Structures are given as C-alpha cells and as structure tokens.
Amino acid sequence: MSKRSVLDWESQTDVRPAVQAWAAKWGYSAVGDSQDGTREFVRLQMGQTAQTRALHMGARWSVGWHVSVRQTGSQVHLEAWITPPPAVRMMTLGLMWKENGVRDRLGGALARGPLNVLLAALGQPPIR
C-alpha cells in the first residue's frame, strides 16, 4: 500500500519550467523520466548527527524526499513521498515503513516546506 501524497489539478500552462527551476533551487536531482511524461526528483536529506557526517555514511543514512510530476494535456499529477534510510530499514529488519506521505508527521513537516514553495509557484494551495 502506497502512502504517497497525491495532488491532481488542471493547468493551461506548461508546469515543467517551474518544476525544473524549483528542483534546482531546492537541491532536488532528476532521477528519471518515464514514457508517460512523468519526471521524478529526489533530494537526499543527510543524517544530521556528527557521527554520520564524520563517517561519511552518505546515502545509506539519508532520508529521501521524492517528488514526481506528470502533465498530460491540461491535467497535472503530483506525488510526494519520503523514504527512510536503507540502513535504518535493514536495522529494523524491514519493519519500518518503506515510504511515507508528506502529510504524515514522521518527517513530513521538513519535506512540506520546499514542496509548498513549488505548489505556490504553480498556483496551488499548500499541503498542511
């Protein structure tokens, strides 16, 4: 079961330039395009402890903030979700959630800030 936060709306303008500018400004990297026009971005939020920085643990200890945007004609489909660090999932023997929506309390508040900036640029109400 997916816990992604999903938004759908109509836009007469092309949202790609605004999404690309937002991604560049907030440190999101494009991770792929699919056949249906979906563009996915991810930002790795590093663990904020001195130990993980000192050990250069990198992506294994990074929370992933994902945003996927697709525009088909005038229909815009946006999905946003958070993935926990792979090392943490392994330590919990896979019992930790695989992905979580940005509306949830666990980590969602941090990811909502940049996402709400994008939604404002696209003329949409913020996610609460």
N, C-alpha and C positions, 0 to 999 in steps of 0.2 A: 504494500500500500504506500503510495506516494504522499508525502506531506508537503509538497511544494505549494507555495503561494502563487495563485494564478489570477491574472487580470486580463480581461478582454474588453476592447473598445474599438470605436471606428475613428479613423483619421484620414482626411483627404490629402494630407501631405506625406511625403516620404519620411519616416522616422529614423532611417539608418544614419544620416549625418549627425543627428542629435545624439543618438546612442553611441556612435563611434567617438564623438568628442567627449561625451561623459565618461566613457570607459578609459580613454587616455588620461583624462584629468584625475580620475579616482584610482588609477593603478590597476585597473582590470585588464586582463590579457585575453585576446580572442583565442579560443581553444578549438573552434571548429565551425564549419558551415555544413548544413545538410542539404539534400536535394530539394526539400520543400521551402528553402529560403530561411530556415532557422539559423540564427547566429548566436553562439553561446560564448559568454565571457566568464572568467573566473578571476578572483582575487584571493591570493593566499594570505591569510592573516596569521603572522608568525606568533608562536607562543611568547608570552611577554615575561618570561622568567629569565633571570640572569644565567641560570644553569643551561637552558636550552639554547640561548644565544652563544654562550661560551663553548658549548659542544658542537656548534654548527649542525644542529639536527635537521634543519631545513624543512622540506615539505612533509616529512614523516610526522612532524609535530605541528603542522599548520592547519588551521581551520580553513576550509574553502567556502568562499561566498560566491555563489553562482547566479548568473542572470542569463536567461535565454529569451530572445526576442524574434518574433516572426511576423512579417506583414504580408498578407495576401490581399491584393487589391486595397480596399479601404479598411479591412479588418486587421487589427494589431493584437497579437497574443504574446503576453509576457509571463514568464515563470521565474520565480526566485526561490532559492533554497540554500541551505547551509549543510556542509558535510563535515563531520568531525575528523580529527587527525587519524590517519590509518593506524599509527602506532597505538593510540588510545583504544581504538576499536579492537585491536588484537589483544591488548592487556585486559579488556573486559570480556574476552572470549566471544566477541561478536554480539554481545547483549546490548551494547549501546546502539542507539538509533543510527541508521545508515544515512538518512538525510532528514532535515527538519525545515519547515517553512519559516519565513522571516516574520510571520505574525506571532510565532510562539515566543515564550520567554527565554528559552535556552539559547542564548547567542543572537537572537533575532533583533534585539534592540540596537546592537552595534551595526548590523548589516542594513537595517532600515534607514539609517541616516543618509548614506550615499544613494540608496535606491529612491528615497523620497525626493532627492535633488533631481534625479532623472525624470521621475513622474511629474514634477513641477515644470520641467523643461518641455515635457510632452503635453502639458495642459491637463493633467490628471490629478485627482485628489491624492493626498499622501496615504500611505499604509499606516495604520495605527496598531 
